[in-house]
Amino acid sequence: MPSLRNFTRRVRNRVARYFEEIIPGSEIAESIDIDRLICPLRYDLHVRIEFIRLLRDSWPLYTDDLRGFLDRPESRAYYIWFHEVSCARYRPQIYGDERLVMPAFLKRVHETASLWRSIDQNGYDPSTPIRLESARSIRSVNGKTINSTYFAGDGCHRMSCLYVTGQTQLQPEQYKVRVHRDFQPLDNTAILLMHLPLDRTAYLKFISRFYCGGTELDSEEEILRHVASEKANLRAELESVLAVDLPRISPTSEYAVNEVDIH
């Protein structure tokens, strides 16, 4: 019965919280590579970074021609993230209802613009650290086994703004880590591959930026050879990622986004 399953899930979540702890970054005293937090599971972070770069580079377009701004590919990708990931997971009551989704999306756009403007002009406020996720036991997700300690949690827009300013690592004063007893990371890449007009070449370049140390390659074979030579400990991980992601790449080449009502 659905009600029984929901009750059981709530009980499990409540019990799980007793095994969690929050560790300040100052105690960990490590710089965290943002590219590793992005790749391979969080293509949504890449989408947000590209949208914030659009804000940085085209601020007058945002302020003077919102409709034109929202028609840019970066904005359309941002809409798809908002609808297919954010709304689908956290606001299912509006998912699928364009009359409710579009006003919520516009609110999100303006909030992100305000956040970017604040960080760009005033810097990052460390009093609200970005939360990362970790665990004593990290499970595979969608058949992908990720050999990493930290995963993106709360504060992804702030982290994306920092990345756009040129910061590639989170400093200890900028983050905290929630440590679970058991944790399965989110795989937003797998979701977005089915909805974004992302072709094989663009996906492989995204993957190679982390696995190949910043070098953009568009050949699966070249990427695997590079990893076998330079990061052999990640070869099995990468193979598990490609086996899941490559078949999910959508054959469509256009964004399925309705005209935005900005009123």
N, C-alpha and C positions, 0 to 999 in steps of 0.2 A: 504493500500500500504506500502511496506517495507520502502521506502524512507521517507514517512510521519511519520511512527512510529519511525524511527531513528532520524528524526528532533525533534519530540516531546520529545523523551528521552533526547536528548542533552539539550533542553530548560529546562526540569525539573531538570536535573543535575546541570545546571548553576544556576537556581533559588535556589536550595537546598543549594548551597555553601554560599549564603548570610546568611543562618541561622546557619552556622557552626562557631565554635570557637576552638582555640587551647589553652589548659591549661597546663602549665609546671607542671611536677610532684612535683616540689618544692612547688607549691601553694596547691596542693592536700595533700602533706605531709603524704602519706600512702604507706606502702609496699604492693605490689600486688602479690598475690599467682600465680605463674606460672602454677601450676597444674590445677588451675581453668581456666586459659586461654586455656589450652590444652583440658580439658574435659568438656563437651562431644562432642563439635562440631569440634575440630581441631585435629583429628588423624594424620593429615599431620605434625603437630609439633612433635608428637611421632616418626614418620618416620624420620624426620630430626634429631632428637636427637639421634636415634639409628645409623644413618649414621655417625654422628659426633663422636659418641663413637667408631665406627669402625675406623675412622681416628685416633683417640687418641690411640687406642689399637693396631692398625696394620699399623702404618705409614710406616715402611719399605716395607710392601706389596704394599701400594699405590705408593711409589716412585720407587720400583724395579720390580713390576709385576702388572701393571695396569690392564691387562686383568683378572688376578686372583682376584684382588681387586674388580673389577666390577662384577665378578661372584658371590660374596658373597650375601646372602639373603638380608642383609641390603642395599646393593647397588642396587639390583633389585627392592626392595620396593621403594627406592629413585627415580629410573627411572620411576616407575609407577606413583608416585606423580608428577614428572616433566611432564610426558606426559598427564596424565588424569586430572590433576588439573591446573598446571601452564600454560602449552601450550594451553590446551582446553579453558581456561578462558582469558589468556592475549596474547597468540600468536596463534590465530586460523589459521593464514596463513601458519603455518608449521605443525599444528596438522594433523596427519595421513600420513605425508610424511616422511618416515624413513630416506631418504637421507638428509633431513634438520633437523630432530629431533635429530639424534645421535650426529652430531657435536655440536649442541646447548647444549645437555646434557653433553657432555664432558667438554665444557666450564664452565657449571654450577658446575660440580664436582671439577674442578681445582679452581674456585672462592671460593667454600666452603672450600676446603682444605687450601687455602691461608688465608681465614678469620679465620678459626680455629687456624692455626699456629700463627697468629698475636695476637689473644686474649689469647691464651695459654701462649705465651712468653711475651707479653707486657701488658696484661690486657685490659679491656674494655675502649674504648674512649667515655666519656660521652658527647662530643661535638656534637655527632649525636644520640640523644635519640631515643629509640624505640617508635613507635607511637601505642598507643592503641586507640580503638574506644569506644564511649559511646553515649548516646542519652537521650533526654528528654522522648522519647517514643520508646521502643524497641519492635519490632514485633516478633512474633513466626516465625520459619522457618521449613518447612517440617513437620508441626504439633508439633514441639518441642517448648515448652515455657520455656526459660532459665532465671532463677531468678538470674541474675548477672548484675553488673554495667559496667564492663570493658570486652572488647573483643580484641583478637589479631588483629593487623593491619599490619603496615609496620615494618620490622626489625625482622622477625621471625627467620632468620638464626642466627642473633646476639643473640637473646634471647635463642635459642637452644644451642649455644656455652656456654653461661653463665650457663645454666642448667647442661651441661656436666661438667663444672668446680666445680659443687657442690652448685651453688646458686639456691635456690628454690623460692626466691621472688625478684621481681624487686624493687630496691630502688628508691626514688623520683628523684634523679639526673639522673637516667638511662632511664626515660620514659617521654613522654608527652601524653596528651589525646585529641583527636579530638572529640568534642561534636557535634552531629548532632541534628537537630530538630526531625528527625524520622530515625530509623535505623533498618535494618534487618541483623543480623550477618551471616557470611558465615557458611555453614555446609559442610565442606570438609570430615567429617567422613562419611556422607551418600554416597558421591561419591566413596571414597576409599573402602568402604565395598563391592562394586560391582566389584572391580578390583583386590584387594589384596587377596592372599590366607590366609585370616584371619578367623580362625574357631571361633565357639561360645565361647569356653573356653578362648581363647586369648582375644577376645573382652570383655568378662565379667571381666577378670582380669584388662584390661585397664580401664573399667568403675569404678570398685571397688576401684582403687587406689585413686581416688578423693572422691567418695561418701562414702567410708568406711575408710577414714582417713589414707590411706597408706596400709591397709590390703588388700591382694589380695584374692578375692573369685571368684569361677567359677560357682556359682549357682545363678540363677536369684532370687530364693526365699530367699536365705540367704542374698543377697545384699539388697533386699527390706525390709527384717526384720531388718537388721542393720540400714538402713536409717530411718525406722519408729521409731526406738528406740533412735538413736543418732542425726539425722538431719531431724526431722519430717517436717520442712519447705521445704525440697527438695523432699519429697515423690512424689508429683504430677508431678514435673519436671522430675524426674527419670522415672516415669511410661510413660510419654509422649515420652521420649528418647528411651526407650526399645521397645515401640510399633512400632516406626518407624525403628529402626536400626536392630533389630533381624531378621525380615523377609528379610532384604537386604543382609545378609551375604552370600557371594558367595559359591556355593557348590564345586567349583574347588579347587584343592590343589597345583597347580603349577603356577609359574609366567609365564605370557605370554610375555616374553621379548626375542627379537631376539638377536643373538650373536652380541656383541658390536664390531664395527670397530673402533679401537683406532688410526687409522692413519689419 
